[in-house]
């Protein structure tokens, strides 16, 4: 899903000023990360603030605004941010806790989905350099490989990557792994009433809307392959 930043929000992000909810301290916090963001350094006392920044939701929303106004500085910011991020951060990165970096498949999935949607828009920008394109591709490949080892909900990232990037040599493997994960999530982790097996109110928003969004995605991309059986299963 592609978001869309307001011009005011985009102006803040272009200056690398971020406001995020910090669940660890129960409030929003704003920090200026400077011209050269150090992606593994958390300015907040709570680990969730930088975790959310590293999901790269803001790049998704900048791409959404770029789709509307074709302002090339937005595409450059998206591409350059991915290039710098890929130089600093391992693909499995989740968050930094007390100076130690911790892996999280959930964050890998969220970040991959954000960047796939963003790249689908900015890839046509004349401002993206070969190095920027290569950085996107590296993140896509490395993230998909990580998700194939993740025992949580990996199918949104894997299926979307496989369908949007069929020219990648590993795309068929991603699709097979994603379909297996989707089937397991629907059959083994969801009750007949549509309840998720993780007993948390917020997690009840996972099985039905996520699988339906995947169904809509498969139906919207018939040129990428025959997804009739998978769509029928959903």
N, C-alpha and C positions, 0 to 999 in steps of 0.2 A: 504494500500500500504506500503510495506516494503522498507525503504531507505537503503543506505549502506554508512557507513563512510569510508573515506580514513584512512590508518594507521596513518597519521600525525594528522588528525582531532581527531581520537579516542584517541591518546596520550594526546591531550589537555583536552578532556572531562574526561579521567581517572584521571587527576589532578584537575578536577573541574574548569577548566578555560574555560569560555564561551564567544563567540563573537556573538552578536545578533544585528539586525537592531533595532534602537530605533526610531520609527516613530514620537515620540513626540518631538524629538530634531533633526530629519532629518539626522542621521548618525549612523554608527555602533559603538558599544562600547564593550570593553573587560573587564571582571572582573574575578578575582580569588575568588571563593566562599568558599574556604577552605576545609579541610578534612571532616567536618561535615556540609553539606549544611543546612542553615536555609531557608527553602523554602518560608516562608512568608515575608522575609526581602529583600527589593529591594535596591541594591547598587546604582542604577541609579536614576537620577533626573526625569526620565520619566517613566510612569507606564507601557509602552508597553514592555520594555526590560525584566523584570521578568515575565511578562505575557507569552512571548514566551518560556522562559525557563520552565515554569510550564506546558506548553503543552506536555513536555517530548518527543519532536521530536528526541532529541539526543539519547534517549534509543531505539527508533525505529531503528535508523541508526546503533547504536552499535550492535543490534541484527542482522541486515543485514550483518554486517562484521563477526559476530560470525557464521552465517550460512555458510560462505565461509571458514573460517580458523579454526573454533572450538577451538579458544583460550579461555580457561575457565575463564580467568580474566575478559573478556567482559561480559560473562553470570553473573558472580558474581556482577559486577558493575550494571548491569540492575536490577537484583533481589534485591540487597541491597538498591539501590536507590528507588525502589518502596516501599520497606519495610519502609524506613525512611520517605519517602513522605507521606505514608498513616498514619503514626503516628503524623504528624504535620499539615496536610492540610485537611479541610473538602472537601467532594466530589464535592460540588457545587461551589468550589472556581474558580473565574475568574482572579482577579487581586487585588493588594493592591494600594489604592489611598489615599494619605495623611494619612497613618497609618490605614486606614479602609479597611477591606477585603470586596470585592464585588462579588456577585454571577454572573455567566455567563454561560448559557447553551451552548453557542457556544464553549467556552473553554472546558467544560465537554465533549462535543462530540468529539472535536479534540483530546483531551487527551485519551479518551477511544479508539478511532480508532488507535492511535499510540501504545497503550499498548496491544491491542488485537493482532495486527500484530507481536509485539515483543514477546509476550508470546507464540504465535503459534510456534515460533522457539526455544526459550530458555527453554520451559517447559520440554524438554527432557534432559536438561543439568544435569549431575550428581552433579554439584556444587550447584544447587539451594536447599536451606534448606526448611523444611516444613513451616517455618515462612515466607519465601519469597513467596512460592506458595499461602499461605493464604492471604498475602497482596495483591497479584494480584486479587484473588477472591473477596476480600472485595471491592477493587476499582471497579471491574466490576459490582458487584451487586449494590453498592451505586450509581455509575454513571448512570447505566441503569434506576434506579428508579428516579433519577433526570431528565433524558431525557424524561421520560414519562409525566413529568409536564411542559416540555419546549415547547413553542408555535412556536419556530423557526424550523430550519431544524434538526430534530433528527434522521431521518431514517438511515443515514449511521452507527451511533453508535448502534442503537437498532437492526437493521436487522443483522449486522455483529456479534453482541454479541449473538443473538439468534441462528444463524446458526453455529457459531464456538463452542458454549457452550450448546448443546442441553440437556446435562445432568443436567443443572441447573433447579430447579423446576419452576422458573419464566420465563424460556426461551420462552414458548408459548405466554405469555402475552407481552413480549418484541417484539416478531415477529408481533403480531396483532397490537400493537401500532405503530411499525415502518412501517408496510404496510399502515396503515391509514394515517400516515404522508407523506409517499411517494406519495400516491394517491392524497392527498391534494396539495402537492407541484407541481405535474405534471398537475393536472386538474385546480386548482384554482389559482395557483401562476405563471404559465407559459403560455405565449401566444402561439397561433398556430405556430408562427414563431420560437418559442424557446427562447423568451426573458423573463427574470426574472422580477417580479414586483417591485423589489427594484431598483430604477433608479440610478444605479452606474455602471460605466464601469467594475470595478473589479468583481462585483457580477453577471455579465453576464456569468461568467465562472461556475456558480453553476448548473443550471438545466440540461443541456444536458450532460456534462461530468460526473457529479455526478450520475445521474440516469443510464447512460450507464455503469459506473463502478459497480454500484449495480447489474445491469443486468448480467454482466460478472461474478460477484461473485456468484450470485444465480445459474447460469448455471454451474459454476465450482464445486459446492458442492451438487450434486443431492443425495448423500448418506445421507444428513442431513434432507431431507424431500422433499415433492412434492411442488415445487415452480413454477409449470407450469403457474398457473393463474396469479401470481404476475409478473413473467417474461413477460407473454403475455401483461399484462396491461402496462408495461414499454415500 
